Amino acid sequence: MKRLLWLGVGLAVGAIVVRKLTQKANEFTPTGIATSLSQSAGGLVESMRSFVEDVRANAAEREEQINKAFAEGELYVYEDEDGPDGQEGNR
């Protein structure tokens, strides 16, 4: 009975190992490489899209501040605790 148990365990482990090795080998086929590149490019495009949306939102906010100051006849001075490169005191 013990031999059947260990035979079953061995078959299960062997099947899992073969499946994992097959999956890993498929990653190095032309189709697997193309899929990986496609997913990476999709992530890069989404990151760039998010960045552009953030820049546009901040630009619109800044433009609104400038237009408001201009309408009130005031000089618009950008006040930020950090300098242009993110360090304090660089004005």
C-alpha positions in Angstrom: 0.0 0.0 0.0 2.9 2.4 0.8 4.3 1.8 -2.6 1.1 2.8 -4.3 1.0 6.0 -2.2 4.5 6.9 -3.1 3.9 6.0 -6.8 0.9 8.4 -6.7 2.9 11.2 -5.1 5.7 10.7 -7.6 3.3 10.8 -10.5 1.7 14.0 -9.2 5.0 15.7 -8.6 6.3 14.6 -12.0 3.2 16.0 -13.7 3.5 19.3 -11.9 7.2 19.6 -12.9 6.6 18.7 -16.5 3.8 21.3 -16.7 5.9 24.0 -15.2 8.8 23.2 -17.5 6.5 23.3 -20.5 5.1 26.7 -19.5 8.6 28.0 -19.0 9.8 26.6 -22.4 6.7 28.2 -24.1 7.9 31.6 -22.8 11.0 31.3 -25.0 9.1 30.5 -28.2 8.5 33.3 -30.7 4.8 33.4 -29.7 5.7 33.5 -26.0 8.2 36.4 -26.6 5.6 38.3 -28.7 3.0 37.9 -26.0 5.4 39.1 -23.3 6.4 42.1 -25.4 2.8 42.9 -26.1 2.0 42.9 -22.4 5.0 45.1 -21.6 4.2 47.6 -24.4 0.6 47.7 -23.1 1.8 48.6 -19.6 4.1 51.2 -21.0 1.4 52.8 -23.1 -0.9 52.9 -20.0 1.8 54.5 -17.9 2.4 57.2 -20.5 -1.3 57.8 -20.9 -1.6 58.3 -17.1 1.4 60.6 -17.1 0.0 62.8 -19.9 -3.4 63.0 -18.1 -1.7 64.1 -14.9 0.3 66.8 -16.8 -2.8 68.1 -18.6 -4.8 68.3 -15.3 -2.0 70.2 -13.6 -1.5 72.5 -16.6 -5.2 73.2 -16.6 -5.2 74.0 -12.9 -2.1 76.3 -13.3 -3.8 78.0 -16.3 -6.9 78.7 -14.2 -4.8 80.2 -11.5 -3.0 82.5 -13.9 -6.2 83.5 -15.7 -7.8 84.3 -12.3 -4.9 86.5 -11.3 -4.9 88.3 -14.6 -8.7 88.9 -14.4 -8.2 90.5 -11.0 -5.3 92.6 -12.3 -2.8 91.0 -10.0 0.7 89.7 -10.7 0.7 86.0 -10.5 3.6 84.6 -8.5 4.0 80.9 -8.3 4.7 80.0 -4.7 5.8 76.5 -3.9 7.8 75.4 -1.0 10.0 73.3 -3.3 12.2 74.6 -6.0 11.9 73.6 -9.7 14.1 70.5 -9.1 12.3 69.5 -5.9 14.8 71.0 -3.5 14.0 73.7 -1.0 15.3 77.2 -1.5 16.1 77.0 -5.2 14.2 80.0 -6.5 
